[in-house]
């Protein structure tokens, strides 16, 4: 069998996307979602694997800017639309696409690749480490209330058309990006993602709704997007508030938005997924035991240009450590590197000095955004300390004071 891997042409997009639908179960995507991703696809970053006239593999990437510790927005390739036809599994199709994609990212000067995984066990072998986690909550609002901070009662809330409020909501989101690693600065067109609202995706819930919080000056200080799914049982109303987004930099506005969501008439529960693991919501609820929370992986990070990636972020403490890095898939990263950081500046260079720590590039990806500690990875046998004290020093330097978070997928 002769397979050809190449960049997708404009007139091949429909065939390429049809293959992707097949790889993910064969259910055709609704027209509005399909058109959104047609407009967002970056063809020069999109690969197809072809068996004659048939597309049997797909992989693409978006050109993002990712917030890293210290607030810098670092270019990152958002790997997406990865799929292999069921007829062509176990033939090296995925490996060939990952190989080509990482080579292309490197040749273009990229330092980072990131992805969200449909099956998280797949991507570790290509050097991706799980760098962020997210929490889903299911809250019985008949038994849990919001314990709001001072100033909450002075926040004005207003129901608005999601389309008409889009610019105001985007300003709120943009103001938060640099303050939390893992967030993506939305590129043009990505603001539309949250507003695509096909009835087929609602499972009986209402169309998308938006409520904004306004400060004393009348400016929008926060927003929440949500749907309501109505239901009834013998005891009365049993509706659910399905929360999509809640963003507000001000604590009072943040609490006001959640209190509003908790108190919507004819509902008994609030459900939200993809929340940060250190969400202030968990400190606002009156009874945390009535919050059913489940955690799952979020953003997977791959260092493509190791020294450039490590120099792009800030560190929470001074560090001078030599790391022995294993990277079988991108061998240009393998070897010993000396990482030094002080006064907000970092430098990473090759060295022949004895190693203080040994780990793979996957562990560096996991620790890169500051949410996974090198100490915890060492406890799992994934990092080896070769110089006493080096693990504590490096772990303190990599750790952040806010949990990294990817607020939406791609």
Secondary structure, 3 states (H helix, E strand, C coil): CCCEEEECCHHHHHHHHHHHHHHCCCCCCCHHHHHHHHHHCCHHHCEEEEECCEEEEEEEEEEEEEECCCCCEEEEEEEEEEEECHHHCCCCHHHHHHHHHHHHHHHCCCCEEEECCCCCCCHHHHCCEECCEEEEEEEECCCCCECCCCCHHHCEEEEECCCCCHHHHHHHHHHHHCCCCCCEECCCCHHHHHHCCCHHHCCCCCCCEEEEEECCCCCEEEEEEEEEECCEECCEECEEEEEEEEEECCHHHHHHHHHHHHCCCCEEEEEEEEEECCCCHHHHECCHHHEEEEEEECCEEEECCHHHHHHHCCCCCCEEEEEEEECCCCHHHCEEEEEEEECCEEEEEECCCCCCEEEEHHHHHHHCCCCCCHHHHHHCCCEEECCCCHHHHHHHHHCCCCCCCCCCCC
